[in-house]
């Protein structure tokens, strides 16, 4: 089978389809025939090796695991010993390492059944972005019904899931976005929407119990530069994947704004006390 591998850090232009063996089906694992995979900022960080602390975990000269891609949707081809939740032929989606391939081995607890009303491309655009939003709001942020939450960067991959999840958890959602994302974010259910290109939301005197920062909080100039780099990366990666795409491995850029506003490591800023909300000040957004 073919897979996209990264043996050294650098631009996506050096990635290309490589012939590799089909993974052996191990106990507790599932072999999925890939029908779609999505591109995340996580892939951008891993391929470039930036920021450099990524290399402390992933490998100094290149990724220890050369597989690229985290999100996947496809059809179960085989299951390992002990796997009873799924069987060959089931349509699933979830996460693994090395999903830019014709087939990938995933953990039994890392995939779920794909809803029939979702295409493979739609399902592949969900896992990493939605999980990041869910963990930030529910697990780390401990958002409770009635609390006020600010989602900064609400039209991107993580952000547009965060708005919907925060509403489902009962939060009052204020969302920031560029002018291009205003209508989208309103349709997602945000209670208040701010165009961060026209208003400095840190100076509005609003009070929030939780802030989910999906952008980098470094100002518009940095955001625009990062967006362009990620856009270039996505374009290069698509060209590298064309041969694999013709072999049934399709790639879906998820998020309404593509890769530009996606941060797989969405940072969270919480007030020091849960007993009362505090005035939002620019010094709090560190």
N, C-alpha and C positions, 0 to 999 in steps of 0.2 A: 504494500500500500504506500501512498505518498503522504508526507507530513511536512509542515513548515518547521524548521529547526533553527535555533539561535545558539551558535557555539562561541560567539564573541560579541561584545557590546558594540553598538554603532547604529547607523541609520538603517531603516527597514529595507533599503535597496539591496542590502547584501543577503536578504532572506530569499530562499527559493525552495520549491518542492524537492524533497529528498526521498528516495526509496528506502523504506524501513520495514522490518518485519511486523506483522500483525501482532499486537500485544497478546501475551499468554493470559488466559482467563484464570485469575487466582481466586482462592476462597474469599468470599465476602465482596467480590468485585463483579462489575457488570461491563461487558463489552458492548459499546454503543456504536452503531454505524451512523456517522455524522451526516446530518442533513442541513444544518445551519450552525454557524458560530458567530459571535459578535465581537467587535473590537472595543476595548476599554482603555482608559488611561493607565490601568494596571499593566497592560501589555506594552504601552509606551515606556513606562518606567523600567520594565524588565529588559526590553530589547536595548534601550539606550544605556541602562545601568545608571540612571539618574533619578533622584538625587543619589549621591554617592553612598549613603548609608545602605541603599539597596544591595550594594555589593558585599557588605558585611554579612548579609544573610544569604544572598543568592549565589555568591562566588565572586572572587576578586577580578579575574580576567574575563569571565563569561559565566552565564547561568549554569549552576550545577546540573539542573534538569534543563536540557536544551529545548524542550517542548514549548510552544508558544500558544497562547489562547487559554481562556478560563471558562467562558460560557459555552454551552453546547445544547443543541436539541437534535434528537435523532430517534432511531429505532433500535431496540435491544436486539443484539445478534446472538449473544450467549451470556449465560450467568454462571458464576462460580459456586462452589460448594457452600451451602448454608444460606443462599439467597432464595427467599420465598416470596418477596414482595412483587417481583416482576418476573416476566418470562419472555422468551424470544418472540419478537413481533410487536411488543408493547411500544408505544410512542412516549418518550420521556424527555425531560429537560432538566438541566442542573449545572454543576460546576465540576471541573477537574483541572489538570495541567496538561497542556498539549492538545487542545481541542481543534487547532487548525490542522486537521488531519482527516483522512478518510474514515478512521475509526479511532476510538479512544477508550481506555480503561478507566472506569469511575468507581468510587466507593459506593456501596449499597445505600448509604445514608446521604449521598450527595445528589441524588436525582429523585424526581417525583413524576407522576403521570402527567402528561401534557393534556390540558383541556382540549376537547374536540373542536371548540370554537376558536382556537388559536392556531395560526400557521406555525410552521417550524421556525421561520424567521422571527416572528413576533415572540415566540417562547424563548428563543436564544438571546433576545435582547433584555431579558428580565433578571437573571440570577444575581450577578455581581452588583449591579446598580441598586436593585430593590433590596438586597440583603444589607448593603451598606446603609441605606436609608433606614431600614427596620432596626438594625443594631444601634444606629446612632440615636434614634428617637425612643425606642422601647427599652433596649438593654442598657445602653450607656446613659442616655438622657433621662430615663425613667419618667417619660411624659405621662401625665395624668389628665383625665377628663377635666375640662374647664381651664387648664393652664394655657398661657399665651406662648406661642413658639414663633421664632423668626427663622425662615428658610432662606438663606442667602445664596442665590443662584438657582432659582426654582424651575427654570425652563430646560435645564440640562438633564442628563441621564439619571443621576442620583436625585437631583432636585425635584423633578416632576413626580417621582415615586414618593419622595418625602412629603410633599404637599398632601397627597392622597392618603398616605399612611397616618400622618398627623391628624387629619380630619377624622379618619376611622377610629383613632384612639380618643377622640373627643376634644382635641385641642382647638384653640382659636389661632388661625394661621395667618401670619403676615409674611408675604413672599416678595422677594426682590428679583428682578429680571431686567434684561435690556428691553428696549422698546419693541423689538421684534417678537419677544415672548409674552407680551402683556395679555393678549387675547387667549393664548393657550393656557396660561396660569390661571386666569379667571375661570375658564371652563373646568379646571381641575378641582375647583371648590375653595380656593383661597379666600379668606374673609377680607383681606386687604392686600392690594398689589402695588408695589412701588417700583418705578422705573429708576434704577440706580444710576442711569446716565443723566438724569435730570434732578434727582433729589439725593442729598446725603442723608441716608436713613440714620446714621449715628448721631445726627444733630436734631432729630425730631422730638426728642424727649419721651419716646415710647418706653414702656416697661415690658420686659419679657422674662418668662421663667426659664426658657431654654433657647439657645441659638444653635442651629445646625448650619455650619459654614461649609458650603460645597465649593465655593470659590476659594481663592488663596488669600483674600483679605490684604492684598498688597497694592491695591490701586488699579485703575483701569488700564494703565500703560502695561503693567506686568501681565494682566489678564489677557489683553489683546495679543501680546507677544507669545504667551503660552498657548493661546488658542490657535495662532497661526502655526506654531511648531507642531502641535498635535494634529492639526488639519493636514499639514504636509506629511506627517508620519502616516496618517490614515491613507492618504493618496498613494504613497510609496508601497504601503503594505498591500493595498488592493492590486497594484500592478504585480507584486510578487506572488499573489495568490491566484492569478488568473488560470494558470495551468491546473491547479488543484480544484478550482471552481468548476472547471469543465468536467471534473471527475466526481461530481455530486457533492463537493464540499463548498457550500455557498456561505458567504459572509454577509451579515447584516450589521450596518452601523446603527447602534441603538441610540435613543435619546432624540428629542425633537431638534436639538442643535448639533447633532453628530457628536464628534469627540471633543469639540472645542470647550465645552463647559462641564466635562466629566471629570470628577476627582474620585478615584476608587478609595482614597484615604480621607474622605470628607471629615474635616476636623470639627470638634464640638466645643463650644464655650458655654459653661453653665454658671449661674449665679453661685456665690459662695454659700448661700443659705436657701433651703427649700421652703422656709417658713414665710418668706415674703419676696415679692419681686423687687428688682432694683432698677434704677434709671440706667438706660443703655448709654454708655459713653465709649468714645473711640478707644480709650485706654483698656476697655474690657475685651476688645477684639484682638487679642494677641495670638 
